[in-house]
Amino acid sequence: MIHRDVKAGNILLNKKGMAKLGDFGIAALLKQGEEKKRTQIGSPFWMSPELILGEGYDQKVALTLPLPPPLSTSHSPSLTL
């Protein structure tokens, strides 16, 4: 099974701190004889390089974490000496 939308909002923690993966609404199974999926689906900021480049992917698809927003110089103290 390929979840296809792993992101912070879909990772749930129970009272013991165990992580559970939720929201399998766009999950997919590889059909018999099918080696890779090619559909681009999921949350854009969390898409793996394979999806962005239009390459095929399987259950081993990379999880990519979004980059933090760039620092804004108008709201940050000066970093120069």
C-alpha atoms as an extended CHARMM CRD file, in Angstrom:
* protein
*
        81  EXT
         1         1  MET       CA              0.0000000000        0.0000000000        0.0000000000  PROA      1               0.0000000000
         2         2  ILE       CA              1.1650000000        3.5200000000       -0.8390000000  PROA      2               0.0000000000
         3         3  HSD       CA             -0.2890000000        6.2130000000        1.4480000000  PROA      3               0.0000000000
         4         4  ARG       CA              0.4820000000        9.1330000000       -0.9240000000  PROA      4               0.0000000000
         5         5  ASP       CA             -0.3180000000       11.8860000000        1.5930000000  PROA      5               0.0000000000
         6         6  VAL       CA              2.0560000000       11.4530000000        4.5310000000  PROA      6               0.0000000000
         7         7  LYS       CA              2.3190000000       14.8070000000        6.2740000000  PROA      7               0.0000000000
         8         8  ALA       CA              2.3020000000       16.1430000000        9.8320000000  PROA      8               0.0000000000
         9         9  GLY       CA             -1.5030000000       16.4650000000        9.8780000000  PROA      9               0.0000000000
        10        10  ASN       CA             -1.8860000000       12.7470000000        9.1050000000  PROA      10              0.0000000000
        11        11  ILE       CA              0.4330000000       11.5070000000       11.8550000000  PROA      11              0.0000000000
        12        12  LEU       CA             -1.5200000000       10.9420000000       15.0550000000  PROA      12              0.0000000000
        13        13  LEU       CA             -0.1110000000       10.3190000000       18.5350000000  PROA      13              0.0000000000
        14        14  ASN       CA             -1.9000000000        8.3120000000       21.2100000000  PROA      14              0.0000000000
        15        15  LYS       CA             -1.6040000000        8.9400000000       24.9540000000  PROA      15              0.0000000000
        16        16  LYS       CA              1.4380000000        6.6480000000       25.1410000000  PROA      16              0.0000000000
        17        17  GLY       CA              3.2320000000        8.6630000000       22.4450000000  PROA      17              0.0000000000
        18        18  MET       CA              2.8690000000        5.9820000000       19.7660000000  PROA      18              0.0000000000
        19        19  ALA       CA              2.5150000000        7.3480000000       16.2360000000  PROA      19              0.0000000000
        20        20  LYS       CA             -0.3060000000        6.1700000000       13.9920000000  PROA      20              0.0000000000
        21        21  LEU       CA             -0.7730000000        7.0560000000       10.3440000000  PROA      21              0.0000000000
        22        22  GLY       CA             -4.2260000000        8.3270000000        9.4030000000  PROA      22              0.0000000000
        23        23  ASP       CA             -6.2080000000        9.4730000000        6.3350000000  PROA      23              0.0000000000
        24        24  PHE       CA             -5.8470000000        6.7290000000        3.7590000000  PROA      24              0.0000000000
        25        25  GLY       CA             -8.3370000000        8.4750000000        1.4360000000  PROA      25              0.0000000000
        26        26  ILE       CA             -5.9230000000        8.6510000000       -1.5120000000  PROA      26              0.0000000000
        27        27  ALA       CA             -3.8980000000        5.5150000000       -0.7390000000  PROA      27              0.0000000000
        28        28  ALA       CA             -3.2400000000        3.1050000000       -3.5960000000  PROA      28              0.0000000000
        29        29  LEU       CA             -2.2620000000       -0.4860000000       -4.1740000000  PROA      29              0.0000000000
        30        30  LEU       CA              0.0110000000       -1.6380000000       -6.9600000000  PROA      30              0.0000000000
        31        31  LYS       CA             -1.9310000000       -3.9350000000       -9.2690000000  PROA      31              0.0000000000
        32        32  GLN       CA             -0.5010000000       -7.3150000000      -10.1740000000  PROA      32              0.0000000000
        33        33  GLY       CA              2.2560000000       -6.7610000000      -12.7290000000  PROA      33              0.0000000000
        34        34  GLU       CA              2.3490000000       -3.0090000000      -12.0580000000  PROA      34              0.0000000000
        35        35  GLU       CA              5.7890000000       -1.9450000000      -10.8410000000  PROA      35              0.0000000000
        36        36  LYS       CA              5.2110000000        1.7520000000      -10.1870000000  PROA      36              0.0000000000
        37        37  LYS       CA              2.4780000000        4.3790000000       -9.9570000000  PROA      37              0.0000000000
        38        38  ARG       CA              2.7570000000        7.6180000000      -11.9250000000  PROA      38              0.0000000000
        39        39  THR       CA             -0.1650000000        9.7190000000      -10.6690000000  PROA      39              0.0000000000
        40        40  GLN       CA              0.6580000000       13.0320000000       -9.0180000000  PROA      40              0.0000000000
        41        41  ILE       CA             -1.5360000000       13.2560000000       -5.9630000000  PROA      41              0.0000000000
        42        42  GLY       CA             -1.1040000000       14.4400000000       -2.3830000000  PROA      42              0.0000000000
        43        43  SER       CA             -0.1130000000       17.6480000000       -0.6200000000  PROA      43              0.0000000000
        44        44  PRO       CA              2.2290000000       19.6590000000       -2.8880000000  PROA      44              0.0000000000
        45        45  PHE       CA              4.5920000000       20.8330000000       -0.1240000000  PROA      45              0.0000000000
        46        46  TRP       CA              5.0880000000       17.2340000000        1.0310000000  PROA      46              0.0000000000
        47        47  MET       CA              5.5010000000       15.5690000000       -2.3900000000  PROA      47              0.0000000000
        48        48  SER       CA              8.5690000000       13.4630000000       -2.9370000000  PROA      48              0.0000000000
        49        49  PRO       CA             11.0900000000       14.2630000000       -5.6760000000  PROA      49              0.0000000000
        50        50  GLU       CA              9.8330000000       11.2200000000       -7.6200000000  PROA      50              0.0000000000
        51        51  LEU       CA              6.3540000000       12.7350000000       -7.8870000000  PROA      51              0.0000000000
        52        52  ILE       CA              7.5480000000       16.2480000000       -8.7050000000  PROA      52              0.0000000000
        53        53  LEU       CA              9.7890000000       14.9210000000      -11.4930000000  PROA      53              0.0000000000
        54        54  GLY       CA              6.9900000000       12.7480000000      -12.8820000000  PROA      54              0.0000000000
        55        55  GLU       CA              8.9230000000        9.5450000000      -12.2420000000  PROA      55              0.0000000000
        56        56  GLY       CA              7.2390000000        6.3430000000      -11.2040000000  PROA      56              0.0000000000
        57        57  TYR       CA              7.0580000000        5.4720000000       -7.5090000000  PROA      57              0.0000000000
        58        58  ASP       CA              6.2290000000        2.4780000000       -5.3560000000  PROA      58              0.0000000000
        59        59  GLN       CA              5.7740000000        1.8180000000       -1.6280000000  PROA      59              0.0000000000
        60        60  LYS       CA              9.4060000000        2.8810000000       -1.0590000000  PROA      60              0.0000000000
        61        61  VAL       CA              8.7440000000        6.4500000000       -2.2370000000  PROA      61              0.0000000000
        62        62  ALA       CA             10.7480000000        9.0370000000       -0.3070000000  PROA      62              0.0000000000
        63        63  LEU       CA              9.0910000000       11.2100000000        2.3010000000  PROA      63              0.0000000000
        64        64  THR       CA             10.1200000000       14.8070000000        1.7840000000  PROA      64              0.0000000000
        65        65  LEU       CA              9.7690000000       17.3590000000        4.5360000000  PROA      65              0.0000000000
        66        66  PRO       CA              8.9450000000       20.9100000000        3.4900000000  PROA      66              0.0000000000
        67        67  LEU       CA             11.5800000000       23.5930000000        3.8520000000  PROA      67              0.0000000000
        68        68  PRO       CA             10.9150000000       26.2730000000        6.4660000000  PROA      68              0.0000000000
        69        69  PRO       CA              9.8670000000       29.6500000000        5.0630000000  PROA      69              0.0000000000
        70        70  PRO       CA             12.7310000000       32.0270000000        4.3070000000  PROA      70              0.0000000000
        71        71  LEU       CA             13.6490000000       34.6060000000        6.9080000000  PROA      71              0.0000000000
        72        72  SER       CA             12.0750000000       37.9660000000        6.3140000000  PROA      72              0.0000000000
        73        73  THR       CA             14.4930000000       40.8360000000        6.8610000000  PROA      73              0.0000000000
        74        74  SER       CA             11.6140000000       43.1850000000        7.6790000000  PROA      74              0.0000000000
        75        75  HSD       CA             10.6570000000       41.1360000000       10.7640000000  PROA      75              0.0000000000
        76        76  SER       CA             14.0730000000       39.8220000000       11.8210000000  PROA      76              0.0000000000
        77        77  PRO       CA             16.8330000000       41.5680000000       13.7160000000  PROA      77              0.0000000000
        78        78  SER       CA             19.8280000000       42.4840000000       11.6280000000  PROA      78              0.0000000000
        79        79  LEU       CA             22.3200000000       39.6580000000       11.1850000000  PROA      79              0.0000000000
        80        80  THR       CA             25.1790000000       41.9840000000       10.2060000000  PROA      80              0.0000000000
        81        81  LEU       CA             27.8190000000       43.2730000000       12.5980000000  PROA      81              0.0000000000
